[in-house]
Amino acid sequence: MQKLKGLIDRGLEATAALWPAIVLAFGWVHRAAGILGAEGVGGQAVRQRLGGLLGAMARHRTRAGALAGAVGHFLKVSRSYWPGLFACYDTPELPRTNNDLEQAFGSHRYHERRATGRKGASPGLVLRGSARLVAGLATRAGVGTAADLAAADGQRWKHLRAEMEQRRQRRVERRRFRRDPDGYLKDLENKLNQSRLPA
């Protein structure tokens, strides 16, 4: 036991110069996690608190010694995520982490596989995912009534349908091209020539 204690003491003495930087950097990251993990706080307050912490980290990062590069990377990544980082604090029920989102998408894939018998994602999910995924998640959450559907914005619905139809049409065109590239290109050339003819 005495031998082990001596080994630990020698290790701590040999690395003593590294510990202040580790304690400082870990403290900053721990404070950032506390700010982002706060419950019942609005996005503006979280933005101000985290902005203040990141400003202090930028001013004092040289104090982190060998970890100054890691602190710089933390600041860079935080800036890159900044525009979309705070929406979850102002929107109720919006998942805060990728884990929550992955679980929601995984649940949708699981239910779709059970319903269709497919092992992979169905082509319909690729084409109509923006509507199917939202509808599936809302159905499982038990939100929405017939009155909500009746009150839906008809123009937005038509716009969404048109977008999905465009995606479907592009997929059809790709399939036609893969099956017969020469015929597809000849049809395209004929359409171009016809459009140039005077009406």
N, C-alpha and C positions, 0 to 999 in steps of 0.2 A: 504494500500500500504506500509506504514511504517512497519507494522507487517511482511509482506512478505520479505521486504528488510532485516529486522532483522534476520529472519529465514535463509535466504541465507547467510548472513554474519556469523552467528553462524556455519552453515554447512561448509563454506569455512575455518573458523578458526579450526574446529575440524579435517578436513582432510588436513590441510596445509602440514603436514609432508609427505603425499603421493604424492603430486603434482610434485616435482622435478623428481622422478623416472618415473612417467607417461609421463612427457614432454620429458625426455630423450629417453625412449623406443619408444614413438610415433614418435619422430624425426627420429630415425633410420629406423623404418618401412616405414615412409613417404619417406625418401631418397632412400630406396631399391625400392619402387614402382616407384619413378621417374627414377631410373637407368633402371629398366626393361621396363618401358613404353616409353623409348626414341625412337624417330623415326629417320630413316636414319643413324643409327649407326651400325657398324659391330659387329659380335658376339665376336671377340677378345677384342674389346674396352669395351663392356658390361661386359664380363667376368672379365677383369682387374678391372673395377670400382667396381663391386659387390664384387669381392674378397677382395679388399681393405677395403670396408665398413664392410664386415663380419669379417675380421681380427681385425678391430678396435672394433667391437662389442664384439668379444671374449676377447680381452685384457681388456676392460672396463666394462664388464657386471656386475661386483660387484657394480658399481655405480648405477645400476638400482634397488638396494635394493630388495624389495619383488618381483619385476618383473624379477630378475635374472634367475629364472627357466624358465619363458616364453621366455626370450631372448635365453637361452640355447636350448630350443625346436625349436625356429626359426632357429638357426644355424644348428641344427641336420637335420631338414627337408630340409633346403637349400642344405646341403651337399648330402643328398640322391637324390635330383633332379638334382644335378650339371651336370652329364654327358649329359643329354638330354635337358638342360635348354636353350641353346643358338642357337640351330639349326634354329629357326624361324628368327633370325637376318641375317643369311647368305643365306637363301632360300626364294626367292621372293614368295609371295602369300601363304606362309605357315601360317596357323592361329596361333596366339600367345597364345590363351587361350582355355581351355576346352570348354567354351561356344561356340566358333566358330566351334570346332570339333563336339560338340553335335548337333549343328544346321545342319551341313553338313550330319551327320548320320541320324538325324531325317528327313531331307528332302528326303534322299534316302528311308527310311522306308515308308514315306508317298507316294512317287511315286510308290514304289513296291506294296503297298497295293491297290492303285488305279488300277494298271495294272493287278494284280492277283486276287483281290477280297478277299484276305486272311486278317484276323484280326491280326494274328501273323506273325513273320518272316518266310519266306518260307525256306524249307530245302535246297533249292538250294543256298540261301544266306549263309547258314552255310558252305556248301561244297565249294562254288566257290566265297565266299565273297572277297577274295584278288584280283580277277579279276573283278567281277561284280561291286563292290563299286567304284573302280578306273574308270572303264568304264562309270558308271552312272554319277559320278561327272564330268568327262571330257566332257561328252556329254552335260550336262546342262551348263557347263562353255563355251561351244562352241570352245574348243581347239582341235587340231588334224585334220589332213586331210588324204585323201587316200594315199598321198605320204608318210606321217608319218607311216602309217600302212605298206606300202610296204618296208620301210627302217628298220622295226623292226628286232631285233636280233632273228634269227630262233632258235638258241640253247636255249636262255632264254625262248622262247615261248614253246619249247618242254619240257623243265625242269618244267615249271609251269603247263603244261598239265599233266605231269607225277605225280606231287605232288597232283593235284586235283583228279586224277584217284585213287591214293593210298587212299586219304581220302574217296572217294566214296566207294572203295572196303572195307575199314574198317567198314563203315556204313552198308554195305550189310551183312558183317560177323556178326556184332552185332545183326542185325535184325534176321538173321538165327538162332543165338544162343538163342535169346528171344523166338522165335516160337517153337523150338525143341532143348532144351539143350542137352538131351541125344543123339539124332541123330547127333548133331553137334560135340559133344565130341568123339563119335564113329568114325566119318569121320576123325577127327584129329588124333585119335589113329591109324587108318588104314594107313593114309599118313605117319605117323612117322615110323610105322613098315615097310612099303614099302621102305622108304628111307634108312633103315638099311640093306636091302637085297643086296647081291653082284650084280653088274651089269653084 
